[in-house]
């Protein structure tokens, strides 16, 4: 996504030093695994081991060499076909990972059952040069890319720690932590950490209506840090906007930037969540519509319901245009029974609300159809 500010901006690595899964102040040590996973301990917790696999299609990943592979990408390469489970021992996996469309039905499990312990991270950006010339672009910047259908992840942190301040000459500051394109993609108790364009919830083609489900997850960033054209439900998730010391005035950024295809009746649904902030009050917009040049007929859709919006959200004007040719008022933005200082309705025209009848069809069941990932448990 484009930055609204043409000049490079400074930032911090604070988002990787603050564990958000159990509270904004919890520490995340990227260089060391928890003590319980040390020598002589069980790095894979209750999920077996290479000597005691629950299924033949279970692989174990451990940077310390106690599994089948030391990197996630090596395990993915070995897990060709469908139905593989990767169990990841605590540690920091500094690498890029891609799950191709052929690797359907994959499950990744953070063995400690705490997403702060298992971190997949890299530091590419859209403006990062490619070896053969040109730059990576937004999609190419992703630390992890998932194209396969039926992907599930539990208790894992997906991060991109590329920082504007480290690269003042780079204008392509989009830096994706996770790009998801597959249908029936589910994430439970995961964290998505970055700055601009953290979570790319998308689909493989304009006509593919990829369904995604995020439960009890944490997402943080600054510019358009949840974006794309997927049909995505965010249930009991937390969103955190970061401070911007490089900017003199608001807006600092936007939480959501959906690019829902016009033919798709369902876009992003946020339900029973929380939007917090490390920035000054009113510094962020809740959303702006993304109508990309590749799909000028897109009609971005976002419904935020029964969610607490903190003071970091501009309550007077929570939505903004990305392009004057596609004003947010012409898109499908709505709210229902939100609470908190960022949800106070001061200018009704700026806060479209669902009726009770309309809200009855804005549910996870309506969005995801015959797929019920919440029945799998968290």
Buried (B, 14 or more C-beta within 10 A) or exposed (E): BBBBBEEBBEBBBEBBEBBBBEEBEEEBBBEEBBEEBEEEBBBBBEBBBBEEBEEEBBBBBBBBEBBBBBBBBBBBBEBEEBBBBBBBBBBBBBBBBBBEEEBBBBBBBBBBBBBBBBBBBBBBBBBBEEEEEEBBBBBBBBBBBBBBBBBBBBBBBBBBBBBBEBBEEBBBBBBBBBBBBBBBBBBBBBBBBBBBBBBBBBBBEBEBBBBBBBBBBBBBBBBBBBBBBBBBBBBBBBBBBBBBEBBEEBBBBBBBBBBBBBEBBBBBBBBEBBBBBBBEBBBBBBBBBBBBEEBEEBBBBBBBBBBBBBBBBBBEBBBBBBBEEBEBEEBBBBBBEBEBBBBBBEEEEBBBBBEEEEBEEBBBEEBBEEBEBBEEEE
